[in-house]
Amino acid sequence: MRSLNNRFKAGQTVSIKETGEAVTILKSQYVKNMKRYSYIVKEHPGTFFFEEELQSQD
């Protein structure tokens, strides 16, 4: 069953955990076979990130 509880919304500013770089979410997509969300960010449109690779900025 698909979960509709993705952590980040389009337009939200988050940071990449590995680098600490601040990025803006362009869109999210549910990856059915992996049962999790992937995100495309404005600063790296050719790369996608999973939720566990991003963290919200407080």
URGIZI-V759763 format. One record per backbone hydrogen bond with DSSP energy under -1.0 kcal/mol. NH is the residue of the N-H (numbers start at 0). CO is the residue of the C=O. E is the energy in kcal/mol with one decimal. If there is no record, write none. Layout:
# URGIZI-V759763
<<NH/CO/E> <NH/CO/E>>
This chain:
# URGIZI-V759763
<<10/24/-3.1> <11/8/-2.0> <13/22/-2.7> <14/54/-2.9> <15/20/-2.3> <16/52/-2.3> <19/15/-3.3> <22/13/-3.3> <24/11/-2.6> <25/39/-3.1> <26/39/-1.5> <28/37/-2.4> <30/35/-3.1> <34/30/-1.4> <35/30/-1.2> <37/28/-2.8> <38/48/-3.1> <39/26/-2.5> <41/23/-2.9> <46/43/-1.9> <48/38/-2.6> <50/36/-1.0> <52/49/-2.1> <53/50/-1.5> <54/14/-2.3>>
